[in-house]
Amino acid sequence: MAANPSKTMIIKNGYLFDPLNAIDGEVLDIFIRGGRVVPSLSGSEAREATVIDARGRTVMPGGVDAHSHVAGTKVNAGRLMRPEDHYKSVLKRTKITHSGSGYTVPSVYKQGYDYAAMGYTTVFEAAMPPLEARHTHEEMRATPILDMGAYMVFGNNWFIMRYLKEGDIERAAAYVAWMMRTHKAYGIKCVNPAGVENWGWAKNVKGLDEPNIHFEVTSREIIRGLAEVNELLGLPMSLHLHANNLGHPGNWEIARDSLMITSSLEPDSKMELEWAETKESARRRQTIYLAHAQFNSYGGSSWRDFCSGAPDLAKYINQTENVVIDSGSIPFGPATTMTGDGPAQHDLYMLTGQKWSNCDVEMECGSGILSLVYLKGSAVHATMWAIGLEVLLLIDDPWKTIMTTDHPNGGMFSQYPQLIAWLMSRKARDDTAKECHKWAYERSSLGGVDREMSLYDIAILTRANSARTIGMAHRKGHLGVGADGDVTVYDIDPKDLNVNDPSYIISRFSRPDLTIKDGQIVARKGEIVYVPEGRRYYCQPYMDEEVEKEMMRDVRDWFKYYTVGFANYPVPDKYLKNPVPIPVNVPMEAVAKEVGRWQR
Amino acid sequence: MAEIKLVPRGRIGITVEAEVIRPDLLAGKTEDEIGRLIVWQGPRELPLSQFFEVELQGPAREETRIIIEGDVSRVKRIGQGMKSGVIEIRGAAGMYTGAEMAGGKILVQGDAGSWSGMEMRGGLLQIAGNAADHVGSAYRGNWRGMTGGQILIGGDARSQLGGGLAGGSITVEGNVENFCAIRQSGGLILIKGNAVRGLGAEMNGGTVVLSGAVESFTPGFIPQGVESDPRIGELQLEGRFARFSGDYAAGKNPKGVLYCRMDREGEE
């Protein structure tokens, strides 16, 4: 049982870092009632409340991870093909927690506990193939504590490619809307557009304007089309792109050119829900959100002249307002790469000779997995480490960046505190560079970067901007009135913080004093003390019924190519615990639009 | 340090996981303290004294010595990770005996279970009887197994002996079964008896010496001539050996070396 069933709480005297409310380390009290932030408590409520004295400590909204691979078929395949990843990393059960195992790819229970113990309360799964949506929801249902949602993979979907070839954005939007409702998906993910379809014929695409096999649609058309669909439906988050040529030397150019494709679009979230109060705008500014920029910021033309392309990519992003990136940084050590980008995984296998697996998901997408260790002594890995920090440090506006490891691709989410240490301290970076292959500083600009991030910046990169970018800032990523009572209290006195002591920063960010979710303490100094069930967010976009009817005729016509029956395709409601559907583009708005069109 | 005698209290049902039985961990502890150490049996944590009588005896020695009087084939992980001292098992030992050990000695008078000496880094594991599967091998999924130390097997070993061997040596007086030395990348395996099949499969380094016959030879090995009384590091072999390199099925330029004795007794 929770120690605090009324979910009423006062967190007093802490130094608050709440960027969406422009609060930069002021000493402020936070009041929570019924699990939500309120302006104040009445006398009787205050007497009943759990009072936390956070004097001399750092208080932030609960952490929000916008891109992590934590649920679904490929994650589980990553567990299955790596028994050696599990036998030395075991978690003993307690009276309230399950046992678990896994180092780079922990079991679902361990994932939930580890995130919560690190101060994160919200995590979004970065790639859910439609056919694997049931499995993804099963794993999310079994994940304790965390609020979650999943982005659905559309970039090589047969229906999407067909509609975009025909130039039929409306039908494409109707298809996406139906798919998101059917599979309880939160956002649109696009992985190596046009390329993964070609991988079915052992090929890939190299450029944005190369038509793929059979569908003869280009990556540019898919990115532009899905982004238009995204804004037509008014989804909470923008298109989330895993760009082409990922992992190849010289790929920063295609990343930049991909980001340019949506520059003429306007971000337009049309969510029908109540917004918690914020001082800054809680609405996303971007029309494209680039995934794991580190893997797409490479210069050079081969592994011999490999170098960072991050300065060039950052230069473009600094000039535009429509882009957000997450970093996919490399903290070194074991990792398990897993993506929907089958050909990229095959290339990685050819390069490393490590064990791998690949999968073709029928008419929808693909995926691949490979086990890997990132070594400081490796020239390429050391350069990747530098690039993973450059993409965060060279983009001037922190509101364009999110800190991730693309867990478990670049490293594990449990290594975020190590990334924070590097971002906050030039000395920490220099010290690591000394242990690295000389390419780390020779082949990147990191050695010349003096920027040291503040706790305010870190709060932007780890909660405020991740929540805003994915359209969750209506309740997450800040502590304005009406926001979820998710709070992290770190044992860090900002007035007395020596950023040049990385081990201090790592230990304090790894094991916060308190992780509070919905006004209840879930973890205390890394120990899980209460295990609530999280919520599952998904979108319910509305689309014109006539268009949807025509679209459904196409779906039924091609469904004969699937190996599953139509009735078994959707994710039933029972797969979700605490579902929170977000209505988008609801009928009234749609009707008004129709009327407006008729009047013109 | 005293000699620590552990006497099994009788037949054990569900296997017990007793990685606490290692000399460097028991050193300096009283009988009571040793008896209170926790072992796992299925999902339950129980004191070691539930399964063993503990006696401290003998004069002080430089190294801690654990004597296990009797059959512990249903006790797993004895000596796992040990760095020093001696364990003498006067009977059969269970699975994972001496797994990941880095130093010291384990002497097993009977047979030893599967995964004994798994991913060993140093020390000596001597098995007087037979060894089961995966002895001196890598854990499932790992590609690098044992990296140092020595395993001596008096009897036969079953399948996947020395899988992923990267360093150290394994000697078998008897026979081995399938896929001995699979994915070996270093170190030495000496088999005085016969092998069944898959010997050295996917090998890319290290040396295997087979004195007996192999039932089905691994196809990715290429003959490199015949050598008389070859010397492998400090090991002087006697007799005529055919030398092979491989496994070409797994790589373009493999560095694995396989010696097969040609002048075997009873054959030409």
Contacts between the chains, C-beta under 8 A, distances in Angstrom:
chain1	res1	chain2	res2	distance
A	81	B	141	7.3
A	82	B	141	5.4
A	83	B	139	7.1
A	83	B	140	4.4
A	83	B	141	4.1
A	84	B	138	7.8
A	84	B	139	5.3
A	84	B	140	6.7
A	84	B	141	3.6
A	84	B	142	4.1
A	85	B	141	7.2
A	87	B	139	5.9
A	355	B	141	8.0
A	355	B	143	7.7
